[in-house]
Amino acid sequence: MINREKYLDRIRPFINKPVIKVITGIRRCGKSTFLKILMNDLFANIVDQKNIVFINKDSLEFDSIITYNDLNVFVLEKFKGIKGGRYLFIDEVQMIKNWEKAIAGFFADNIADIYVTGSNAGLLSSELATLLTGRYIEFKINTLVFSEFLKFRSKTNEEKEEEFGLFLKYGGFPGIHQMEFSDEVISQYISSIYSTILLKDVVAKNQVRDVALLERIVRYIADNCGNITTAKGISKYIKSQHLNCSIDTIHNYIVWLTDAYVAFKAMRYDIKGKRQLELYEKYFLGDIGFIFSIQGNKTSDISGKLENIVYLELLSRGYSVNIGKLYNREVDFIAVKNDHKMYIQVTYLLYDEKVIEREFGVLSSLKDNYTKIVLSLDKYFGAERNGIRWYNLIDFLLMEDI
């Protein structure tokens, strides 16, 4: 197992602290492995194995734990007579009905230090989840970013350009690194993940009736990564395919897709008016590999893919990310973490003055002193232009401190 240090660094300060650790992320992003790494950390610190209870709801071994009462009985029996620090790990906790009741009880009775994972962003939004309000901290895990991709591939920065071509195509699901790196094999593997997520985390959970419509919406998002859109715009596209659907239906399907981390929504922010706008957002896929499994290896959508990669990179580093509006011009990303803010433009290549003016010009119009960056795949351009930094996009992804 390869440690994903940035996530470990975030959660370590909360080990043995009186908060429930809730780890969320798309299926197959590495949450189960992350839990095992955490348990290995505990073993290394001389915690007796019998003091750790691990429940993996994807395993048939725990198929009998269906409700919160089953969970309560199982855990109390496992910890019966156990002295010292006790640790409870539950993978895919949302598969246990009313799990919040049991977890809130364990926490109140100080049964164990508690860690749970789930594959749904709405995991803590139910009425029952209010039982946990003020008692938990959420840690979000994404699929591999490019630096982690290199680590899993045992490659160095000297091989970054060739490897980035593979990452751009195959994406960041950790499981692909156990497969033969060929288009046919990887496409089949990612397609199986995609189908499982749609079936279990979207269709079954929300009782979706029109699966074909759901898939068309995902395809639209894949085709339009980096483009500003609305539920109304998607509805018009669907109707152009001679299908009928309401805007409310489109909105619901998008919410369910974002809850399952199939897609992310980046809200639009009016920089001049300093307010978040309710209309016109961008959608990005939860992993760039979905584009390959849905569309094949198209080259025409490279700009959208690059934006998707940068967006996921920023999220993985703990930034909150919006898209920006300045009068009638657009800023690709406004990334904020604590007191640090960046404005970022992403483009494929700065191949002529028109493109250069478009990417640098909008940032030049911003009169504050926050960091302004243009990213492209050009190998050489110059480190700075009118106070605006330029980075090769691949180098930017590999920087330790952004």
N, C-alpha and C positions, 0 to 999 in steps of 0.2 A: 504493500500500500504506500502511495506517495502522499505525504502530508500537504495539505493546502494551508500553508502557514498563516495567511492573512485572516482566514476564518478562525483558526485556532487562537491567534492573538486576540481576536475580538471576544471570544467566549471564555478564555482562561481566567480573566479577572472576576468572573461570576461563578466559578466552580466553588462549591461549598458555601455559597451565599444564599440568603433566604429569598430567592426569586426562582420561578419556573423558567427554564430555558426552552423556548419554542423555536425550532429550526424549520424554516419553510423554503420551498423551492420546487421547481418542476420535477416531475418523475425522472429518474435516472440521471440526475445532476450530481449525485455522489453523497446524498444525505446519509444513507446507510453506512457507507464507508467512513464518513465523517464521525458518526457515532462510535464505530469500532476504533477509530484512531483516538477518540476521547477516552474510551475505555482502556486502551493500551497505555495512555498517559497515566491513568489512575493506577494501573497495575505497576507501572514503573515507579510510582510513588508508594509502593508497598501497601496497596489496598487489597485485602483478601478477595479472591474471586467470588466467594459465596456472598459477599456484601453487595454484589452488583446483579441486578435483575435486568435482562434484556429481552424485550418482546418485539418480534418482527412480524407485523400483521400481514406481510406478504408470504410468510411461511405457514404451511399447513399445521405445523407444530402448535400454533396458537389459534387455530381455527375455532376452537371452542370459546374463545373470549369474544363474545358478540356484543354484550351490553356493558354499561358502566358497573353493574353489579357483579358480572363475571370478572371484570378487571379487578374490582375491589377484593373479591374473595381470593383470586389468584395471587395478587401482590402480597396481601397480608399473610397468606400461607407461606409464601417464599421467604418472607422476612421474619417469620416467627422464630424467636429465640436468638436472632442475629444481633450481636453487640457491635458498637462502634458505628462509624459513618456508613450509611447505606445509600445506594445510588440506583435510581430507576431510569431506564432508557426504553422508550416506546417509539418504534418506527412505524410511520403511517397511522398515527393515532386516530385520524378521522374515520377509519374503518370500524371503530368501536362506537356503538350508539350511545349518545349522551356522555361521551368520555369526560367532558368538563366536570361533571358531578364528582367522579372518582378522583380526578386530579386535584380539584379544589379541596376534597376531603383529605387526601394524602398530604397536601401542603399544610392545611390547618392543623393536622395531627403530627406534623413533623416526622412523617414516615420515612422520607428519603430526600436526597437531592435529586430533583426531577428534570429530565431532558426528554422532550417529545419532538417528533418531526411530522410534517404534513405537506401534502402536495397541492394545497389550495390556499390562495391568498385570503379567502373568506373564512379561514379556519377559526379566526377569533372574532368574527363579526355576528355570530348568532346570539340570540337572547341568552342562551345558557352560558356563552363565553363571558357574559358580564360577571359571572361568578369569579372569574380570574382577573378582573380589572385591578390594575395596580400591583398584581402579584407576578407578572411575567415580563420577560424581555424577549423580543423577537429578533432572530438572526436569519437573514435571508442569504441563501446560497444560490449561485448561478452555475451554469455549465462552465467549462473551462474557458478562460480568456487565453490570448495568444501566448503569453509568457508561461502559463501552465501547460498549454499544448506542447510547447518545446520541451518542457520538463518531462512530461509523460512520454515524449518521443525520444528522450535522451539525446537531444540535439543542442548545439551551441548557437550563439548569436551569429557566428560566421555562416551558418546555414539558414539564416532567417528568411531570406527572400524566397527560396524554394519551398520552405516549410509554410510560409504565409500563403502561398498559392494553394496548398493542401487545406490549410485552416479556412481560407476563404470559401472553399468548396464543401468541406466535410463538417465544419463547425466544431463544437466543443463538448459533445457528450463524452464523458470519460470512457464509456464502454467501447467506443470505436477503436481504442488502443489495444484491445484484445482481439481485434479482427485483422484480416488481411486488408491492407490499404489498397483496395481496388474500387472503382466506381460502382460496380455491380453489388459487391458485398456491403459496402458502407451504405449505399442507397437503400438496400433491403433492410438493414439494421435500423436506420433512422426512421424509415417508413413504419416499421413495427412499433417503435416507440411512439411515433405520432398517432398511429391507430389506437394504441392502448390508452394514451392520454385522452383522446377524443371520446373513446368508448366509456372509460371508467370515470374520468374527472369532469367530463362535460355532458355527454349524452345521458348516461345512467344517473348521475347526480342531479341533473336538472330536468330529467324526463323530456329531453329534446325530441320533438316529433319529426322535424324535417332535417335529417342528417345531411342530405345533399345540399341544402341551403347553407348549413353550417360549414361544410367543406368549401363551398364557393366563397364564403366570406373570408376564410383563411387564405384561399388562393388570391383573393383580391388584396389582402394585406401583404402577401408575399410579392405580388406584382407591384405594389406601391410603397414599399419601404422607403422612408425618407420623403414621401409626398404628403402634403397637408390634405386631410380629408375630413369627412363627417359621416355620421350614420345616414344622413339624407343622400350624400354622394354615393355611398355603397348601395343604398336602396335603388337609386337611379341605374346603377350598373346592373344590378340583379334584374331590374325590369327590362333593361336592354337585351337581356338573355331570354326574354319572353316568359318571365316568371313573375308571380305576384307575391309581394311581401310588404308588410308595414314597416315604418321607421321604428316603431316600438319593438317589433320582433328583431330587427337588426341590432338595435341597442341592447336588448337582452342577451342576444347571442354573443355580442362583443364583450359584455360584462362577464359572461361565463367563460369565455376564452381567456380573458385577462386574469380571472380568478384561478384558472388552471395553469397560468404562466405560459400558455401557448403564445400569447402576445402581451406586449406592454403598451400602455398609452402614455405618450408624452404630451402634457398639456401646454397650451400656448400662453405666453406671458407678454403683456404689453409693457415694453421697457419704458416708454415715455410716460404712460399713465400709471405705471407701477401697480398693475393689477393682473390677476389671472383671468383669461378669457374663457367663456363657456363654450364657444364654437371653434371649430377648426383645430384639430389636433393631428399628431402623427402617431402611427402605430408601427411597432417593431416586433419582430418575431422573438420568441423566447430563446431560440438558438438559431444561428445562421444556417446550420445544417438542414433545417426544415425547408429552406428554399431549394436546396439540392434535391431533396426527396420529392418535393411537390412539382418542381419545374424542370429538373435536370440541370446541367451545367451551362446555363445561359450566360453569355458575357455582356449582354446589353444592359443588365441591371446592376453593374458593378458599383455605381455611385450609391445606390440604395443599400447594397450589401456593406459597403464601407461605413456608412452612417450607422447601420445596425450594429456593426462590430464595435464602433466607438461608443455608442450608447450603452451596450452591455458592459464594456470596459469601465465606464464611469460608474455605473450602478455597482459593479463588483468592488469598486474602491470606496464605496460608501457615499457617493454623491447623490443628491437629489437633482433630477434633470428635467428641465423644461425646454421648449423651443421658444424663440424670441420673435417678437414683432416690433419693428421700429418704423413707424409710419407705414409705408407700403413695402418695406423690405423685411427680409427674414434672416434671423440668426439661427443657425442649425441647432446649437445647444447652449443653454445657460446652466452651468454645473455649479452647485453650491454644496460645500461641506464645512460646517462650523462657520468660521469667519472668512473662509476662502471661496472666492467666486471666479469662474472662468467663462469667457465667451469663446465658443469654438465653431469654426467653419470647416466643413469636410468636403473635399472634392477629389475626383480621380486624379487629374493632372492639371497643372497650371500651364496650359499649352499656348495661350495667346493673351494679349492685353485685355481683351473683353472679359475673359474668365478671371484674370488677376484682379481687375477692377471690381468685378462682382463680389469676389470672396473677401478682398481686403477693404473694399470701399464701405461696405456696411459696418465693418468693425471700426473703421476710421470715424464713422459718424457717432460712435459712442464716446461720450466726453468724460466718463468716470475713469478711475485709475485701476480698475480691475484688470486681471490678465486677459489678453486677447491673443488667440492662436488660430492659425490656418494650418490644416493638415492635408497633405496630398501624398501620392506615391512617387512624386518626382525625387530623383536621387540627389539633385543639387538645385537649390534655389537661392539661398542666402538666409542667414539666421534671423534677419529682422527687416521690416519694411514699415516705415513711419511709426515705429514703436510697437508694431504688431509682430509677434513671433511666428516663424514658420518652422515646422518640424516635418520630417519624413514620417508618414503615418505609422509605419512599422516600428521605427525607432521610438516614437511616442508610446506605443503600446508596451514597449519593453523597459520604459523608464521606471525606476524603483519609486520615485517620488514625483507625483503629478500634483 
